């Protein structure tokens, strides 16, 4: 212990003695450890963290993918794969009654909806809320912070409408009001009683950038959504199921049992078994997944990106380690005499090793401590990039205990890693030789490991740079692809007529007012409304049946996206008609039901036919003549910008189809009458749109809040937040790696020049010109870079292959990315080598020879 | 062959200026074997560095034949040095990572000569200095005398008109020193002009002329009768 303390004191003294070295090493380490810790903070918060619930290890979810938000028939991919993940209320109740192995089987809404919520006379605000089953909090083992949480009694049709607030919302929206429990709030203009506040830290059943601010019992869904309610639609799937499994239950057996129950339930549903559905029923099943970390949608969405970033930051750390190892090697060579003297005085190798490692580990720990600061700042930046505008984000930048432990472990490992090389060198030091002080030799034993480290750094840098170029190119392809819409000078305003208490019969009047008032605003070129606007992340889809065609089978891929829009919608987003006509004032509630379709729709459903005048319907054959195609518009991307343009049809805001008989279809039709988006197209860049829009909307109806307002550009860009984050971080890591590798090369070449000043002097005295000296030093640098490239290029190709799933329209073996990486590295290496080379050329032979 | 007129050299350290060469006027005829002597700090090595064109910071006139060296720029001076001057160092200054043959080839490699021609010149000099058997050895495998022999071979391989030697036997014992000095005499007899710096009176007697420096001033210039010892290089 005493010796260790002595070693620490000696190490501290050594570090104090060389402030330049110490500072360089600490900054390098802080960057390396900081980058890793920042990414690990995210990895821990998103991928590794358990829900803050009683016993996360017992929680199991029925389902394994991110199917969302309301699905009819066989949901998501269940038609193809049989994998059931999302459930109707009826199916939930059935499975719950059949599965006593679950101590509590809870249900939570799959989608994340925003509601208009008002308290007292204050204006309504957009609030994220989630419908959950009455046993939801009990299943998670949560205790209230204030008041009480739901029980099954709250989740019955007859129960009084109640809500539970999240702790964050209570602190934020309700200013920690102690009297909030028992008070009334209005959700979609319907009164609810707040019965309690959830415990602090509980952010819901999944990681998301918009966690629920309030929870409502499932049975209040009809109360809130009126005719749009889906609670009692047995084939409308909209719930995720999870809960604690009783101890001792064999999960595979339980999975098989629930799958069988699912199949039994399907067999009782004629709607599902008709049209070939019975044939795919036997393969319907569920997959039980551990839910200790919650429902893993965000994890599935970001997991690959995060894993890639973790690998990349580890590579940066390795490069940083190589740099410090190089610095320490140079010091070890300079301190050879010191170590030799200690050896000559009787210090054993173990003792010397311990001293060297103490110094490196101490340095690593100081660097790691500084790295926590870098990590904190980096994490803030990453969160702002990844979740712009997120409210109550459940991921913090402050290092938690596991993160601190990780940083310490990384620092410790780093210290041992970069301390190993100089320790190895000291093992092979010949004390007699070192003490003799053979200054006139031009040979240097430490240069080989140093050069090997630079080769290693160059190789890793190529990998990171090539990766960065691939990701940046992929992002550029994504962002600058042709979406088919014009976004310039356009704004998208989201509003919620249902939340303001509007019913379907009052909507036409409201829409007319909105068009008139907004059109009258100065500088507005056109105004339109839509059920949802392009590229906002929403999608409505139905199975299209052409007139005269038989009912499609379960695997027929009859799906088409659709949207309900006002007359000037296509004008307001700059999409031209290519055939027929657009919607006009003559398309009224009583006129024939008309639709506009895109070119992809024509190609899929009416190939080689004139689509104008053709009829089709949705879901069931009797409706197959419901709509008449009156126009074809040019393809544009309405939902996922990464996918090809899907078939799309548009229906007018004025026409509600009254012929449906199935409750779920009637509900869907009613719900589709409630517009969500107002698209404003200005002649020139407007000023202060926000207050203008709020003022105008409030002028129409003070109870109509602006739920969200952003430029169309920002809305489109929002689709690529994750890609942008990964591309920027990859670029940042690439640049960091390049800088570290360049500094490493510069250090080695400077050391080379310093150690060989005598030799350079001799060469110059014998006639070497300055250019030949520069050439000699640059050649020395160049071979290291070339060796690095020889290792790095195959590694970069392999890395590109691993990154393939993250790339958009960029080949994983992209020659430009590789050439770019090589070019940038070569340029930086030349600069890094040229500075010491120039210094070498400035050596005065007379001075160098005198020093010899 | 060489004429120095009023050559001066000083070093500035802070506000003080230290003079190491004062108004040196010196003419060296072709074929001379000149010895520069003087106590430590007298300016001997500084004078040699001026002659070798390793130093640029002097003032005055330096004529190398018809070439006004003082009027040349740095690059032109380097070219003069490369083509017409050879240099022998007290501590040999062989490069440890190069073999004997490669060390000798070094000055030729800076002259853009074809490799074949260079190899022939190196072979000739190895033969002339009787060190063919050692051509593949590294400096660390040679004795001090042998290393200096290689150093001299390297200095004369490109047949310089002027050979400069700074204490060429300073690190050698007396037998080896004598052999080296006889080699210098032989090279001088074959037409090479030599300027050596030495503290040794015995070495000075191998030359044909002695100049002496004190505190940077040239204080003595004396012609000598040639010594009659035979050349006995190894």
Contacts between the chains, C-beta under 8 A, distances in Angstrom:
chain1	res1	chain2	res2	distance
A	440	B	91	6.1
A	441	B	96	5.4
A	442	B	95	5.5
A	442	B	96	4.8
A	442	B	97	6.5
A	443	B	96	4.7
A	443	B	97	5.9
A	758	B	93	7.5
A	759	B	95	5.9
A	762	B	89	7.8
A	762	B	93	4.4
A	762	B	95	6.7
A	763	B	95	7.8
A	763	B	106	7.0
A	763	B	110	7.8
A	764	B	54	8.0
A	765	B	52	7.2
A	765	B	54	5.9
A	765	B	87	5.5
A	765	B	89	7.8
A	765	B	93	7.6
A	766	B	87	7.0
A	766	B	106	5.4
A	766	B	107	4.5
A	766	B	110	6.9
A	766	B	154	7.1
A	767	B	78	7.4
A	767	B	81	6.6
A	767	B	82	3.7
A	767	B	107	4.9
A	767	B	110	4.1
A	767	B	111	6.9
A	768	B	110	5.1
A	769	B	75	7.6
A	769	B	78	6.1
A	769	B	82	7.9
A	769	B	110	6.7
A	772	B	110	6.2
A	844	B	54	7.8
A	845	B	54	4.9
A	846	B	49	4.8
A	846	B	54	4.4
A	846	B	55	5.2
A	849	B	54	7.7
A	849	B	89	6.7
A	849	B	93	7.0
A	850	B	45	7.9
A	852	B	91	6.2
A	852	B	93	6.8
